[in-house]
Amino acid sequence: MAQRGISAWVLRMVLEFGEWLDAGEGCHVLYLGRRALRWARAALGKHAEMVANVAVILADDGTVVTAYRTTRPLRHWRGGR
């Protein structure tokens, strides 16, 4: 996360407001794109753009595998939890 400039606060916001997607191989993605950002905008206010387009990959046990910024979800990510 430090290499990508993603702070612990941004990670917490993605975990709270992000959209759950299936990444395959037993991993899940929390992605804070435009749709999820609409729900989070009231709570985040002017800081909403700081957390936009952040994806967090989680293992089955809830461990953070990686976090990065992306402009759109990958095609193989599937919706649902």
Residue pairs with C-beta under 8 A, 6 or more apart in sequence:
1 7
1 8
1 11
1 64
1 67
4 67
4 68
4 69
6 54
6 67
6 68
6 69
10 50
10 51
10 54
11 56
11 64
11 67
13 32
13 40
13 44
13 51
14 30
14 31
14 32
14 51
14 54
14 55
14 56
14 67
15 30
15 56
16 40
17 32
17 36
17 37
17 39
17 40
17 43
17 44
17 51
18 30
18 31
18 32
18 36
18 54
18 56
19 30
19 31
19 32
19 33
19 35
19 36
19 79
20 28
20 29
20 30
20 79
20 80
20 81
21 28
21 29
21 30
21 31
21 73
21 77
21 78
21 79
21 80
22 28
22 29
22 77
22 78
22 79
22 80
23 29
23 57
23 74
23 76
23 77
24 76
26 59
26 60
27 57
27 58
27 59
27 60
27 65
28 57
28 58
28 60
28 81
29 55
29 56
29 57
29 58
29 73
29 77
30 55
30 56
30 58
31 54
31 55
31 56
31 70
31 73
31 77
32 40
32 51
32 52
32 53
32 54
32 55
33 52
33 53
33 72
33 73
34 52
37 48
37 51
37 52
40 48
40 51
41 48
44 50
44 51
53 69
53 70
53 71
53 72
54 67
54 68
54 69
54 70
55 67
55 68
55 69
55 70
55 73
56 64
56 66
56 67
57 64
57 65
57 66
57 67
58 64
58 65
59 65
